[in-house]
Amino acid sequence: MLARKGAGKEAKLSYSGHVLMENRNGLVADVEVLQANGTAERDAALVMMEAIAGDHAVTVGADKGYDTKEFVAEARNLNATPHVAQNKHARRSSAIDGRTTRHAGYAISQQKRKRVEEIFGWMKTVGGMRKLRHRGLHLVGWMFTFAAAAYNLVRIRNLATAFAGGNA
């Protein structure tokens, strides 16, 4: 599918890679690659939330793009508390209300969710994902998953070194 990054920009063959990150250690828990479209981020998030093992409640941090009534309702149906940044522009109300934002965990989730950008930065600079050399959803998905696994290995090594006090 051809997609544009902005008004007046050229259309390019595009895929969108998505990551589910656990907040404690910043490890990649799940990945999803979809055709780029206007709702791919929210669709991927719901698919990954459905795949979370167990029936315990989880929290999901996300940016303003996820602040829609449909996403918030579906996340709650999946036993996930959406800690989504409120999108309060003119003529718009947020789907997230005070029941969620009043808790200390909401503020923590909003800080931790920015760590996912470290994953994408590593995948682009080191993992070879800035310019793909493959075409097709299956191959791109495989490469994205491989890069995420490599990131986890590097992250685990760095966490082990930090835990051991630099003696590992």
NORURZI-V295623 format. One record per backbone hydrogen bond with DSSP energy under -0.5 kcal/mol. CO is the residue of the C=O (numbers start at 1). NH is the residue of the N-H. Records with the same first field share a line. If there is no record, write none. Layout:
CO: NH + NH
This chain:
1: 14
3: 12
6: 9
12: 3
14: 36
15: 17
16: 34
18: 32
19: 21
20: 29 + 30
22: 26
27: 22
30: 20
32: 18
34: 16
37: 40
39: 43
40: 44
41: 45
42: 46
43: 47
44: 48
45: 49
46: 50
47: 51
49: 52
58: 81
60: 83
62: 85
63: 66
64: 67
66: 68
68: 72
69: 73
70: 74
71: 75
72: 76
73: 77
74: 78
75: 80
76: 79
79: 58
80: 82
81: 60 + 83
82: 84
83: 62
86: 88
87: 89
89: 92
95: 97
97: 100 + 101
98: 102
100: 103
103: 106 + 107
104: 108
105: 109
106: 110
107: 111
108: 112
109: 113
111: 114
112: 115
113: 116
114: 117
115: 118 + 119
116: 120
117: 121
118: 122
119: 123
120: 124
121: 125
122: 126 + 127
123: 129
124: 130
136: 140
137: 141
138: 142
139: 143
140: 144
141: 145
142: 146
143: 147
144: 148
145: 149
146: 150
147: 151
148: 152
149: 153
150: 154
151: 155
152: 156
153: 157
154: 158
155: 159
156: 160
157: 161
158: 162
159: 163
160: 164
161: 166
162: 165
